[in-house]
Amino acid sequence: MSGTVPQQTDTEGVDGGVGLTALLVAAARAIETHRHDSLAQDVYAEHFVRAAPACTRWPVRIEQVPDGDDNPLWGRFARYFGLRTRVLDDFLLQSVGTNVRQVVLLGAGLDTRAFRLDWPSDLVVFEIDRAAVLAFKQQVLTSLSAAPKVKRIPVPVDLREDWVTALTNAGFDPAAPSVWLAEGLLFYLPGPAETYLIDTVDRLTTAGSALAFEAKLEEDLLAYRDSPVYTATREQIGIELLHLFDTGPRPDSAGDLTAKGWSTSMHTPFEFTRRHGRGPLPEPNDALEGNRWVFAHKPRP
């Protein structure tokens, strides 16, 4: 894509609403990339941050943060996103295995896995997100002359619309095994929308497929409003995450997949902190307490 992408000033782009959280995660990935003990490398992340007017003053290195890792946002929360990136990178690469050649990124945002991971050369990565988000990402990547390592197919459609038709029209084959990722997505959706999405993934997948997603299990999200992570995010960069999350009852999507015959496992992020030797650990009034990472596989006969 060439030319200039119009300024995005509402929730349809990256400079507001949920779109702005994609830039928050990009800033976190940039900080992680520059750490001496980095868990994940994303050389494109800081360029997204610098290209968006809303966050030109955000840090992209921990050294740019006066209180460093003691900062709840750019220290602990950013390290959480770095850990999440690494864990989901590992899941995707392991799940692709020997015969899966389709990856679907739901709500792809500023994900650059098609550019930075060592995939099998004949893999196809489908990126589903709103047109304005994908356009902003493409503008930045084009300015860097970035080239994906595999075939990458952006699918510009809102997940509230008929994304299934858009995905299949883009070349996705439901009869072939696939790997799906919903990273930092489901808790922005109303419960019924999450259930529909999970049911649809089940319908579009065949044996040998896999899915990873992030869930939040808190019964009352608002109870954590004054937690250090949410407070710092609100006060330092003006993002009120609890206004963006859907606070209604959450479905048991992991249980639903198990009932459909999938093999599922649910993990706290802290398990991977201990495994990798870095990342957040539990603390009082912890906004990360209810976060879970779910890995599901559709077994072969």
Summary of the structure (lengths in Angstrom):
residues: 301
radius of gyration: 18.2
end to end distance: 43.1
largest distance: 55.3
contacts: 960
relative contact order: 0.14
helix: 44%
strand: 13%
